[in-house]
Amino acid sequence: VSDVDAKLEKIYTQLNDAREIIDSASDDVEHYLDRTDFDEARFEELDQRINLYLELARKYHVEPDELYAEMQKVTEKAVEMEGLTALFNKAHEAKTQYDKLASELSKERKKGALKMQKSITDVMQTLAMAGGSFEVAVTEAEAPSSVGIDHCEFLVAGHAGVPRRSLSKVASGGELARISLAIAVTDTMTATVDTLIFDEVDSGIGGAVAETVGRLLAQLGEHQQALCVTHLPQVASCASHHFKIEKKAAAEGEAPISNVYPLSEDQRVREIARMLGGLTITQKTLDHAREML
């Protein structure tokens, strides 16, 4: 058509030029392909690796080119975690050993509780608490501790027909002192304290029971130091040493002062006699005091 219409000559020339360029490019592509070994399996492998690369970038919320730095950070944390893992393993081993020992201790503790509560209940019968009972309640603790998995509580009933309550809630000071004495006597061989102090241990008792209390205190004194504040001669006469306590004011109008001083053997006799007979001390009272000592 360009032979007829000169206006198309330019278009014809451009198309020819384009065809030559395409032919040349086609030759180049064929030449390139001849020298290329296209491996579809390798292409698939690379495609999957690139996809994984992009997925990891999304997972760790970083740009793809930041993945290497992120990997180094995670590697350092992994090294730290190896140390922590060793600690966790060590802690697990310790916990396993603790559970084993705590379980064995709990079994022995429950056996000991039965033996202890029987012994203390027997002693209570001789301390003006006939029909009373003592119980060692061993229950599961809220959390493990250095003393095991048990929670231990002493429950006591001072008399028959009275429900056992926690030792800390026993109202009578005298009862509490006598129960403490019973516990101390049965626990003498395993006690870890060097000195025991009893106050009002003779409250509400007298006669033979008071003498029993005195003898129990003397029994304790063979293993530990036992201090007892008492108003009963039956208790005082069982002691190895006797201290007298006097409370008086140095002068009228002044605050009283307590004085404590040891008694000699003769003074002990007179003091026991005073506790027996009151203000007037007779020879019979002195002889009785000497006999008690």
Beta strands, then each sheet from edge to edge (+ up, - down):
strand 1: 133-145
strand 2: 148-157
strand 3: 165-166
strand 4: 195-199
strand 5: 225-229
strand 6: 243-248
strand 7: 257-262
sheet 1: 1+ 2- 3+
sheet 2: 4+ 5+
sheet 3: 6+ 7-
end
